[in-house]
Amino acid sequence: MQPRISMITLGVKNLEKSVAFYRDGLGFPQKESPPSVAFFTLNGTWLGLYDRDALAEDAQVAPSDNTEQSFSGFAFAHNVRSEAEVDQVLAEVEAAGATITKRGQKVFWGGYSGYFKDLDGYLWEVAYNPFCWIGPEDSNDIRW
């Protein structure tokens, strides 16, 4: 198996609202797709949105409890180039409808980060790492 993640698919409660959140609120570029699924390009990988129960059925697993109320065991990370940009992104996602779970702050490992939950409770960290860049090389003008 090659070491890569081609796509991350999120099971969502309301596809239309989630598409609007990621496309209009966060500015993710949406690809053309059938009406039952949405795809976004993320500079090297794709994000897929699909009905939560249908995704569980496709994987032949029982739907889990509500991720909005419990910790799912993982978080996405979006690294940025400064502490100010962490705060800026958190403000942007909050305006788009996200719930801030942790405002930007200095963290134990020497960086600066905050967290938000999307409309379905999926956890995202927005982080500035002063020691190294984590993620694909991209231009400074690519934003949420």
Phi, psi and chi 1 to 4 in degrees:
 res  aa     phi    psi   chi1   chi2   chi3   chi4
   1 MET       -  130.8 -178.4  170.8  166.8      -
   2 GLN   -76.4  143.6  -64.7  -66.5  -42.0      -
   3 PRO   -79.4   87.7   28.0  -32.5      -      -
   4 ARG  -159.8  158.0   72.8  172.0  157.6  -92.1
   5 ILE  -115.1  115.0  -64.1  175.6      -      -
   6 SER   -79.6  -40.6  -57.8      -      -      -
   7 MET  -153.5  145.3 -177.5  167.7   60.5      -
   8 ILE  -112.0  124.5  -62.5  163.8      -      -
   9 THR  -111.1  127.1  -55.8      -      -      -
  10 LEU  -104.3  131.3  -59.4  179.0      -      -
  11 GLY   -82.2  122.8      -      -      -      -
  12 VAL  -120.1  154.9  -61.3      -      -      -
  13 LYS   -78.0  -37.5  -67.5 -177.5  -59.2 -170.8
  14 ASN  -135.3  101.1 -175.7  -48.4      -      -
  15 LEU   -59.2  -44.6 -175.9   60.7      -      -
  16 GLU   -60.3  -46.7 -173.6  177.3  -42.2      -
  17 LYS   -66.5  -39.6  -75.0 -176.7  178.4  178.6
  18 SER   -67.9  -38.5  -68.2      -      -      -
  19 VAL   -60.9  -46.0  166.7      -      -      -
  20 ALA   -60.6  -40.8      -      -      -      -
  21 PHE   -60.9  -51.8  174.7   77.3      -      -
  22 TYR   -73.9  -39.8  -78.6  100.1      -      -
  23 ARG   -78.0  -55.1 -178.0 -167.1   58.8 -140.5
  24 ASP   -85.5  -41.9  -55.2  -28.2      -      -
  25 GLY   -75.5  -44.5      -      -      -      -
  26 LEU  -101.0  -11.9  -56.1 -171.4      -      -
  27 GLY    77.7   21.2      -      -      -      -
  28 PHE   -70.4  135.5  -75.0    9.6      -      -
  29 PRO   -74.5  119.2   20.2  -24.9      -      -
  30 GLN   -88.3  137.5 -174.3  177.0    3.9      -
  31 LYS   -91.8  156.1  -62.9 -170.2   67.8   63.0
  32 GLU   -65.8  136.3 -168.5  171.4  -37.0      -
  33 SER  -157.4  166.5   56.7      -      -      -
  34 PRO   -62.7  160.3  -15.9   25.2      -      -
  35 PRO   -66.2  -18.1    8.6  -12.8      -      -
  36 SER   -87.2   -1.8   62.5      -      -      -
  37 VAL  -149.3  156.0   65.2      -      -      -
  38 ALA  -132.2  141.3      -      -      -      -
  39 PHE  -124.9  140.7  -61.6  113.8      -      -
  40 PHE  -129.7  142.7  -59.3   87.3      -      -
  41 THR   -91.1  137.4   56.6      -      -      -
  42 LEU  -127.9   49.5  -56.8  179.4      -      -
  43 ASN    52.6   57.6 -166.4   15.8      -      -
  44 GLY   122.4  -17.6      -      -      -      -
  45 THR  -143.0  172.7 -167.6      -      -      -
  46 TRP  -118.2  152.1  -74.7   17.2      -      -
  47 LEU  -110.9  128.4  173.2   67.8      -      -
  48 GLY  -112.6  142.5      -      -      -      -
  49 LEU  -119.0  132.5  -56.6  178.1      -      -
  50 TYR  -148.8  151.6 -167.3   57.1      -      -
  51 ASP   -52.9  132.1  177.4   77.9      -      -
  52 ARG   -57.3  -50.5 -175.1  178.3 -178.0   85.3
  53 ASP   -67.7  -36.7  -69.5  -23.0      -      -
  54 ALA   -66.1  -37.3      -      -      -      -
  55 LEU   -65.7  -42.8 -176.0   59.2      -      -
  56 ALA   -62.1  -42.2      -      -      -      -
  57 GLU   -63.0  -43.0 -178.3 -179.7  -30.1      -
  58 ASP   -60.2  -37.5 -174.0   49.1      -      -
  59 ALA   -84.1   -3.3      -      -      -      -
  60 GLN    58.4   46.7  -62.5 -177.4  -12.5      -
  61 VAL  -129.8  158.4  -62.4      -      -      -
  62 ALA   -74.4  140.7      -      -      -      -
  63 PRO   -58.3  137.3  -19.1   28.8      -      -
  64 SER   -85.8  176.8   63.9      -      -      -
  65 ASP   -65.1  172.8   63.6  -10.3      -      -
  66 ASN   -68.0  117.1 -174.0  -17.5      -      -
  67 THR   -66.9  -18.5   58.4      -      -      -
  68 GLU   -66.4  -27.2  -70.2 -177.1   72.2      -
  69 GLN  -102.0  -12.6  -57.5  -57.2  -41.0      -
  70 SER  -133.6  162.0   62.3      -      -      -
  71 PHE   -82.1  124.2  177.6   55.9      -      -
  72 SER   -77.7  -12.1   61.9      -      -      -
  73 GLY    97.9   -0.4      -      -      -      -
  74 PHE  -151.7  164.4   76.1   96.0      -      -
  75 ALA  -142.3  143.8      -      -      -      -
  76 PHE   -78.4  154.6  -60.8  100.5      -      -
  77 ALA  -127.3  137.0      -      -      -      -
  78 HIS  -125.4  108.2  176.9   75.6      -      -
  79 ASN   -89.7  143.2  -78.6   55.9      -      -
  80 VAL  -128.3  178.4  -64.3      -      -      -
  81 ARG   -98.4    2.1  -60.8 -172.0 -173.7  -77.7
  82 SER  -162.8  163.4   70.2      -      -      -
  83 GLU   -62.6  -41.9  -68.2 -179.8    9.3      -
  84 ALA   -60.7  -36.2      -      -      -      -
  85 GLU   -70.1  -32.4 -166.5  172.5   -7.3      -
  86 VAL   -57.2  -51.1  168.2      -      -      -
  87 ASP   -63.3  -38.4  -65.3  -27.5      -      -
  88 GLN   -63.4  -47.2  176.6 -173.0  -18.6      -
  89 VAL   -64.0  -42.1  168.9      -      -      -
  90 LEU   -61.4  -38.5  -70.3  172.5      -      -
  91 ALA   -65.5  -40.6      -      -      -      -
  92 GLU   -64.6  -45.4  -70.6  174.0    6.5      -
  93 VAL   -70.2  -33.9  -61.2      -      -      -
  94 GLU   -63.8  -42.3 -173.4  172.2   34.9      -
  95 ALA   -63.5  -27.6      -      -      -      -
  96 ALA   -82.7   -6.5      -      -      -      -
  97 GLY   115.4    0.4      -      -      -      -
  98 ALA   -72.6  159.5      -      -      -      -
  99 THR  -104.1  121.0  -58.7      -      -      -
 100 ILE   -77.9  123.4  -55.5  -59.5      -      -
 101 THR   -99.2  -22.3   62.8      -      -      -
 102 LYS  -152.7  116.8  176.5 -176.1  160.0 -171.9
 103 ARG   -65.5  157.9  -63.3  -86.4  172.5 -155.6
 104 GLY   -57.7  134.4      -      -      -      -
 105 GLN  -160.4  158.9   58.1 -169.5 -101.5      -
 106 LYS   -62.1  140.6  -60.7 -108.4 -175.1 -138.5
 107 VAL  -122.2  163.8  -71.5      -      -      -
 108 PHE   -56.6  -29.2   70.0   93.8      -      -
 109 TRP   -87.0    2.0   49.7  -92.3      -      -
 110 GLY   102.7   -1.3      -      -      -      -
 111 GLY  -101.3 -156.5      -      -      -      -
 112 TYR  -144.9  128.2 -174.7   87.0      -      -
 113 SER  -155.7  164.8   72.8      -      -      -
 114 GLY  -146.9  171.7      -      -      -      -
 115 TYR  -133.4  150.7  -76.1   83.9      -      -
 116 PHE  -139.7  159.8   70.6   89.5      -      -
 117 LYS  -109.8  138.0  -74.9 -174.1  176.9 -177.4
 118 ASP   -77.4 -170.5   73.8    2.4      -      -
 119 LEU   -63.6  -23.3  -57.6 -178.7      -      -
 120 ASP  -104.2    9.4  -73.1  -83.6      -      -
 121 GLY    87.8    7.4      -      -      -      -
 122 TYR   -72.5  133.6  -68.0  106.5      -      -
 123 LEU   -89.2  131.3 -163.8   59.0      -      -
 124 TRP  -124.3  133.2  -74.5   77.7      -      -
 125 GLU   -99.5  136.4  177.2 -173.1   27.1      -
 126 VAL  -112.7  119.4 -178.7      -      -      -
 127 ALA  -135.4  147.7      -      -      -      -
 128 TYR  -115.5  122.4  165.4   62.1      -      -
 129 ASN  -109.6  109.3 -176.5  -27.4      -      -
 130 PRO   -74.0   -6.6   28.2  -33.5      -      -
 131 PHE   -96.0  -29.3  -52.3  110.0      -      -
 132 CYS  -165.2  158.3   68.7      -      -      -
 133 TRP   -87.2  132.0  176.1 -110.7      -      -
 134 ILE  -114.9  119.7  -61.5  172.8      -      -
 135 GLY   125.2  178.1      -      -      -      -
 136 PRO   -68.4  151.6   23.2  -29.7      -      -
 137 GLU   -73.5  128.7  -66.8  -59.4  -39.5      -
 138 ASP  -145.6  171.7   56.6   10.9      -      -
 139 SER   -78.1  155.8   65.2      -      -      -
 140 ASN   -65.7  -17.8  -72.8  -24.5      -      -
 141 ASP   -86.1   -3.6   62.6   -8.9      -      -
 142 ILE   -78.4  122.3  -66.5  177.5      -      -
 143 ARG  -130.7  176.8  -60.9  176.9   24.8  146.1
 144 TRP   -54.1      -  -74.0   85.9      -      -
